[in-house]
Amino acid sequence: MPAYQIDKSLWGGDAFDALLADIRERRQEFEDQQYIAQDIIERFREIGVYRAMVPKALGGDERSPMEFLQMVEAIAAADGSSGWVASFGMNPAYLAALPLETIDKVWSGGPDVVFAGGIFPPQKAERVDGGFMVSGTWKFGSGCKGASLIGVGIKDENEPLPRMAVFPADKVTIKPNWDVIGMVGTGSHDLVVENQFVPEEWTFVRGGKPNLDSDFFRYPSLSFAAQVLAITCAGLAREALDVVQAEAAGRQSVTGAPNLGQREYVQIEIAQAEAKLRASRAFFYQVTEEAWETIQQGGKPSADQTNLIRLATTTLAHECAEAVRMTYEVTGMTGAYSKHPLSRILRDSRMVTQHAFMGRITLKNAGAMFFGHDPLPGYL
């Protein structure tokens, strides 16, 4: 059955298929070295991952949110860490809040700019003439090993939201300490900056108003930042289901029990896992398309529409992780080996649910809005 719906012609056609095949072959390599190899980052550039959301006026492709999310989902099915790193091709949603003159400089050399960042914990920065002096250490710099620009979070007493300071990658030290059980290949190491000056025009408020005007920049940016991460779990769930169904077709139990796919309890679990994936995915893409249609008709997504995007995003992550767990458990000891695909998929899927964007606080905020109450700051 199809793993996902995607127009591969938007992403290089046969080159996209070849890329997915290579990623599948090399996913253990990425996990062992704790980052996605640079040649894969370059191939992401070639197929348009990093120019996807850049305006055409700046040389980009101006893909829709749906098209971008489907691409990330497909890559995540091949390898969760690769999908997670590719998701940061959504970086124009952040960088568009830079001043226009700086935006022109960011993409002056072409639209395929690789940006990574670590905003937490925001560090106090000294305001000086023309900008800030920045020092500190930041967590979770996913994809930093392949980035050309890196942003870090700073506190600005004039802004309630964190500000990001953007540096050339060679101004930031990467501290290799990403020691986790899932999404190991994302290379989400600590970022260290020591007494570096950043001009004010190279800073922006995270979630601030974009200074570019195209349809994509009217889509809720923080919601999209959560969506591109959650959709990796849908790719993982699809891959897990495909793996167990393919393996069951030719596998006999060592105990002489019926083939895995002939066992009633396995059939029930896999049917429920399929339903969890498909239902949560349908909800996710439905609210995405509804918000996008509102924008294309000249409007702006309402607070209620944005709330549904956030709710669908958290629901997708948790339902797909549960589908992976169910799929993993029916394989018994076969899936338990660390080199088995389901073991890696299980670890990666659980990491998605640990992200702050997918926390239960999302459900609290969504429920509050259903009763007419305001959500917590930063939700919308």
C-alpha positions in Angstrom: 0.0 0.0 0.0 1.2 3.6 -0.6 3.4 4.9 2.2 2.4 8.5 1.6 1.0 10.8 -1.1 3.6 13.0 -2.7 4.2 14.5 -6.1 7.8 13.4 -6.6 8.2 15.6 -9.7 8.4 18.5 -7.3 11.4 17.0 -5.6 13.5 15.7 -8.5 11.5 12.6 -9.5 13.8 9.7 -9.9 16.5 11.6 -7.9 14.1 11.7 -4.9 13.6 7.9 -5.1 17.4 7.4 -5.3 17.9 9.6 -2.3 15.4 7.7 -0.2 17.0 4.4 -1.1 20.4 5.7 -0.1 19.1 7.1 3.2 17.6 3.7 4.0 20.9 2.0 3.3 22.9 4.5 5.4 20.7 5.2 8.4 22.9 3.1 10.7 25.8 5.2 9.6 24.0 8.4 10.6 23.1 7.0 14.0 26.7 5.8 14.6 28.2 9.2 13.8 25.3 11.1 15.3 24.6 13.4 12.3 23.4 13.3 8.8 26.3 13.1 6.4 27.2 16.3 4.4 26.7 14.6 1.1 23.0 14.0 2.0 22.6 17.6 3.1 23.9 18.6 -0.4 21.4 16.3 -2.0 18.7 17.9 0.1 19.9 21.2 -1.4 19.7 19.8 -4.9 16.2 18.5 -4.7 14.9 21.7 -3.2 14.5 21.0 0.5 16.0 24.3 1.5 14.5 26.5 -1.2 11.0 25.0 -0.9 9.5 27.8 1.2 11.7 30.7 -0.1 9.8 33.2 -2.2 10.2 33.0 -5.9 11.5 36.6 -5.9 14.5 35.4 -4.0 15.0 32.3 -6.2 12.9 29.9 -4.2 10.1 27.5 -5.1 7.3 28.7 -2.9 5.9 25.3 -2.1 2.7 24.9 -0.1 2.8 23.7 3.5 1.1 20.4 2.4 3.8 19.8 -0.3 6.6 20.4 2.2 5.1 18.3 4.9 4.6 15.4 2.5 8.2 15.6 1.5 9.4 15.4 5.1 7.1 12.5 5.8 8.5 10.5 2.9 12.1 11.1 4.0 11.2 10.3 7.6 9.8 6.9 6.5 13.3 6.1 5.1 15.0 7.5 8.3 13.5 9.5 11.1 16.6 11.5 11.8 17.0 12.4 8.1 13.3 13.6 8.0 13.8 15.6 11.2 16.8 17.4 9.7 15.1 18.0 6.4 12.2 19.6 8.3 14.4 22.6 9.0 14.0 23.6 5.4 11.0 25.5 6.8 13.6 28.0 8.1 12.2 31.0 6.0 9.2 30.9 8.4 11.7 32.2 11.0 14.2 34.1 9.0 11.5 36.2 7.3 11.3 38.1 10.6 14.8 39.6 9.9 14.9 43.1 8.4 14.5 43.2 4.6 18.1 44.3 4.0 19.3 41.3 6.0 17.0 39.0 4.3 18.5 40.1 0.9 21.9 39.2 2.3 20.8 35.8 3.7 19.8 34.6 0.2 22.1 36.8 -1.9 24.1 33.7 -2.8 21.1 31.6 -3.7 18.0 30.2 -2.0 19.5 26.9 -0.7 20.5 28.2 2.7 20.9 25.6 5.5 19.8 27.1 8.9 19.9 25.5 12.3 19.3 26.9 15.7 19.1 26.4 19.4 16.8 28.8 21.2 16.7 27.3 24.7 17.6 28.3 27.2 17.6 32.0 26.0 20.8 33.6 27.3 21.1 37.2 28.5 22.9 39.3 25.9 24.6 42.7 26.5 23.1 45.4 24.4 25.9 47.5 22.9 26.1 50.1 20.2 24.6 48.6 17.1 23.7 45.2 18.4 24.4 42.6 21.1 27.4 40.8 22.7 26.4 37.2 22.9 27.8 34.4 25.0 26.3 31.1 26.2 25.4 27.5 25.6 22.2 26.4 23.9 20.6 22.9 23.7 19.2 20.9 20.9 20.9 22.4 17.8 19.3 19.8 15.4 21.1 19.7 12.0 23.8 22.0 13.2 26.6 19.9 11.7 25.4 20.7 8.2 24.3 24.3 8.6 25.8 27.4 7.0 23.8 29.8 9.4 23.1 29.2 13.0 20.7 31.0 15.3 20.7 31.1 19.1 18.2 32.5 21.6 18.9 35.6 23.6 16.9 37.6 26.1 15.8 41.1 25.1 14.3 43.1 27.9 12.3 45.0 25.2 10.6 41.8 23.9 8.4 39.3 25.8 9.3 36.6 23.3 12.8 35.3 22.8 15.0 36.9 20.2 17.3 34.9 17.9 20.8 36.0 17.0 22.0 34.7 13.7 25.7 33.9 13.0 27.7 32.3 10.2 28.2 28.7 11.3 32.0 29.2 11.8 31.3 31.7 14.7 29.5 28.9 16.7 31.2 26.0 18.4 29.4 22.7 18.3 29.7 20.7 21.5 29.1 17.0 20.6 27.0 15.7 23.4 23.9 14.4 21.8 23.5 11.3 23.9 19.9 10.1 23.6 17.9 6.9 22.7 16.1 8.3 19.6 16.6 10.6 16.6 20.3 10.1 17.3 21.3 11.0 13.8 19.9 14.5 14.1 23.1 15.7 15.7 21.2 17.9 18.1 24.3 18.9 20.0 24.9 22.0 22.2 25.8 25.2 20.6 28.4 27.5 22.2 29.1 31.1 21.5 31.8 33.0 23.3 31.7 36.8 23.4 30.5 37.3 19.8 29.1 40.6 18.5 25.9 40.3 16.4 24.5 43.4 14.7 20.9 44.1 15.7 19.8 43.7 12.1 21.0 40.1 12.3 18.5 39.3 15.1 14.8 38.7 15.0 11.9 37.9 17.4 11.0 34.2 17.2 7.4 34.0 16.0 7.6 37.7 15.1 5.8 39.3 12.1 7.5 38.3 8.8 8.8 41.0 6.6 8.1 39.1 3.4 4.8 39.0 1.7 3.6 35.8 0.1 1.0 33.2 1.0 3.3 31.1 3.1 4.2 33.9 5.5 0.5 34.2 6.4 0.4 30.6 7.5 0.9 30.4 11.4 4.7 30.0 11.7 4.9 28.4 15.2 2.2 25.9 14.2 4.2 25.0 11.1 7.4 24.6 13.1 5.5 22.0 15.2 4.0 20.4 12.2 7.2 19.7 10.3 8.5 17.8 13.4 5.3 15.9 14.1 4.9 14.6 10.6 8.2 12.6 11.0 6.2 10.4 13.3 3.7 9.6 10.5 6.5 8.6 8.2 7.9 6.3 11.0 4.5 4.7 11.6 4.0 4.0 8.0 7.4 2.4 7.7 6.8 0.3 10.8 3.6 -1.0 9.5 5.1 -1.8 6.1 8.1 -3.6 7.7 6.0 -5.9 9.9 3.5 -6.7 7.1 6.3 -7.5 4.7 8.2 -9.6 7.3 5.1 -11.6 8.3 4.5 -12.6 4.7 7.5 -14.9 4.7 8.2 -15.6 8.4 7.5 -18.8 10.3 7.7 -18.9 14.1 10.6 -20.7 15.6 8.1 -22.3 18.0 5.9 -23.8 15.3 3.1 -21.3 16.0 1.1 -19.8 13.1 2.7 -17.2 10.8 2.6 -13.8 12.4 0.1 -12.5 9.9 -2.3 -15.4 10.6 -2.6 -14.7 14.3 -5.9 -13.1 15.3 -4.4 -10.8 18.0 -1.8 -9.5 15.5 -4.4 -8.8 12.9 -6.4 -6.8 15.4 -3.4 -4.8 16.6 -2.2 -4.0 13.1 -5.7 -3.0 12.1 -5.9 -0.6 15.0 -2.5 0.8 14.3 -3.4 1.4 10.7 -6.5 3.3 11.9 -4.5 5.4 14.3 -2.1 6.4 11.6 -4.7 7.1 8.9 -7.2 8.9 11.2 -4.7 11.2 12.8 -3.0 11.9 9.5 -6.3 12.7 7.8 -7.1 15.2 10.6 -3.6 16.7 10.3 -3.7 17.3 6.6 -7.4 18.4 6.6 -6.8 21.3 8.9 -3.6 22.2 7.1 -5.4 22.4 3.8 -8.3 24.4 5.3 -5.9 27.0 6.7 -4.1 27.2 3.4 -7.3 27.6 1.4 -8.3 30.5 3.7 -4.9 32.2 2.9 -5.2 31.6 -0.8 -8.7 33.2 -0.8 -7.1 36.3 0.7 -7.8 35.7 4.3 -5.9 34.8 7.4 -6.3 31.7 9.4 -8.5 32.3 12.5 -7.4 31.6 16.0 -9.8 28.6 15.9 -8.1 27.3 12.8 -4.7 27.7 14.3 -5.9 25.9 17.4 -7.0 22.9 15.4 -3.6 22.8 13.6 -1.9 22.6 17.0 -4.3 20.0 18.3 -4.0 17.9 15.1 -0.2 18.1 15.3 0.0 16.8 18.9 -2.6 14.2 18.1 -0.6 13.0 15.1 2.6 12.6 17.0 1.1 10.6 19.9 -1.2 8.5 17.8 1.5 7.5 15.4 3.9 6.8 18.2 1.3 4.5 19.7 0.8 2.8 16.3 4.6 2.2 16.2 4.5 0.7 19.7 1.7 -1.6 18.8 3.5 -2.7 15.7 6.7 -3.3 17.5 5.1 -5.4 20.3 3.5 -7.9 18.0 6.9 -8.9 16.6 8.1 -10.3 19.9 11.9 -10.8 20.2 12.4 -10.3 16.5 11.9 -6.6 16.7 13.8 -6.2 19.9 17.3 -6.5 18.4 18.9 -3.1 18.3 19.8 -3.4 14.6 16.2 -4.3 13.6 14.3 -1.4 11.9 11.4 -1.6 14.3 13.7 -1.0 17.3 15.1 2.1 15.7 11.7 3.3 14.6 10.3 2.8 18.1 13.1 4.9 19.7 12.7 7.7 17.1 8.9 7.8 17.5 9.1 8.2 21.2 11.6 11.1 20.8 9.0 13.0 18.7 6.5 12.9 21.6 9.1 14.3 24.0 9.4 17.6 22.1 7.9 20.6 23.8 5.7 21.3 20.8 3.9 17.9 21.3 3.5 18.1 25.1 0.2 17.7 26.9 0.2 21.4 27.5 -1.0 21.6 23.8 -4.2 19.7 24.8 -4.7 22.1 27.8 -4.5 25.1 25.5 -6.8 23.5 22.9 -9.3 22.6 25.5 -9.2 26.1 27.0 -10.0 27.6 23.6 -12.9 25.2 23.1 -14.4 26.8 26.3 -13.7 30.3 25.1 -10.7 30.9 27.3 -7.3 32.3 26.2 -4.5 29.8 25.7 -1.1 30.3 27.3 1.3 32.8 25.6 3.2 31.4 22.6 0.6 28.8 21.7 -0.9 30.7 18.7 
